[in-house]
Amino acid sequence: MNERLFVPENKILRLATDIVIVNGNTTLLGLRTSSVGFHQWSPLGGRIECCDNSIFETALREKNEELPDVKIELIKKVVGLRLNRLPPFYQPHLTFFLLANYIGGNINAVDGEKIQVWQWFENNHLPENMFSKVDQIIKSVYDKKFRFVFDFPK
């Protein structure tokens, strides 16, 4: 068995959805304030909950929680996958990345517990402190190539 796909017996694989929101050649990223990925840039997203009927429903629920004033056009297509297990909890996650076009609205942070600030970045000038290989997923969006990334730090 490939050890990179290994999920320890005492852990449950959690599912999540992130939205790569683009506006021309720029991508919207938030500076994380949570213990996992503290002070790293990440797209909007979160865990799939039992009340969600699809990854698309999860994406829209998360968008409404984190950026209620922002209007997007959600593209119903998975543009990338990430399997990771990160400190401090080492909880395995499989994240589906979806693409959305920015239509308009206020990008001020609503929930300071998750995101400190939202900011637009040009696709060829992404910040260095990106969360869990998100830069590779964003690159795949602009290259129009699906990407499956793994992140299992030792």
N, C-alpha and C positions, 0 to 999 in steps of 0.2 A: 504494500500500500504506500502511496506517495505521502510522506510525512507532512507535506505542505497542506494537504487536505484533511489532516487529522483533527478531529474534535474530541477532546478528552471526555471520558465517560461521565464525569461529574458536571459537565457543561452542556447547555442546550444551544443549538445553533439559532441565533436570533436573525430575523429578517428586517431589512430596512430599505427605504427608498430615499434617494437624493435627487434633486432637480438641478440640472445645469441650466441656469437662466442666462440666455445670451441676448445681447443687443448689438447687432452688427458684429464687429470684431472684439467685443468686450464681454466678459463673464462676470456675473455678480457672485461675490464671495463674502462670507461672514467670518469675523475673527472670534474664534471659540473661547468661551469662558468656563466650560465644563472641565472636570478633572481628566477626562480622556481627550487628548489633543489640545490641552490648554495652550492658548495664544497661538493657535495655528489656523490658517485660512481654509474654509470648507464651503461647499455649496449648501443650500437650504435642504433640510431633510430630517428624517427621524425613523423610528421603529414602526414596523407594521403592527397595528393593534388588532385585537380580536373583532372589533366592530367594523374594520375595513374590509370591503368586499373585493378589492383589487389593489395592485400597486399604484394604479392611477388615482384611486380614491385616497390612498395614504398620502400621495404627493400633494393633492389639493388640500387635504386636511392640514398637513404640515405648513403649506404655504399660507393658509388662512390663519393659523396660529402664530406664525413667526412674522409674516408680512401681510397683514390683512388689507392694507391699502394698495397693494401692488396687483396689477392686472397682468396675467400671462396667457399665452396660448400654449397649452400643454400638447406636445407632440407625443402621440401614443406609440412610442417606440423605445425599447431599451437600447441605450447607446454604449453601455458598459456594465461590467459586474466587478465587484471587489469582494474577496474573501479575506478577512483579517481577524486577528486576535491580539489586542493591544493592552499595554499596562494602563492603569494599575490593576484592572480586574481580569484581564485576559479572557474576556467573554467573546466567543466566536460570533462573527457577524457576516452575513452575506447581504451586500447592498446592491440594489438595482438602481442604475443611474438613468434618469429620463431627461429628455431635452425639452426646454420651453423657450419660447420667444417672449421677450419683455414687451408689453403693450404700453404700460405707463403706471404712474402712482408713486407714492412716497416710500423710499427704502430705509427709513429710520428704524433702528432696532426697537422691537416691542418688548422682548423678553431678555432682560439683561442677565438672566441665569444661564442662557445658552450662547448668546451672541452679543459681543460688545458693540460692534459696528459692522455695517454692510458697506461694501465698496466695489466699484467697477474696476476691472483689470483688463488691459489689452491681452489678447490670447498669446502674444509672443513676449509679454512682459509680466508673467505671473510672479507673485511673491515667492521668496525662497522657503518660508516656513509654511508649507502646504501640509494639510492633514492626510495621512495614510494614502499616499500615492494618487491623490486627487489630480495632480498635474498631468499624470498619464491619461486619466479619463478625459480631462478637458482637451488634451492634445488630440485624442481620438475623435472628439466631437468635430473639431475643425479639420481633421484629416479625413473625416467621413469613414472611419474604420472602427468597427466594434473592438473593444479591448476588455480582457478579463485579467485583473491584476490580483496579486497576493501580497499580504503584508503580515509576516509573522516574525517580529523582532525576537531576538534571543533573550 
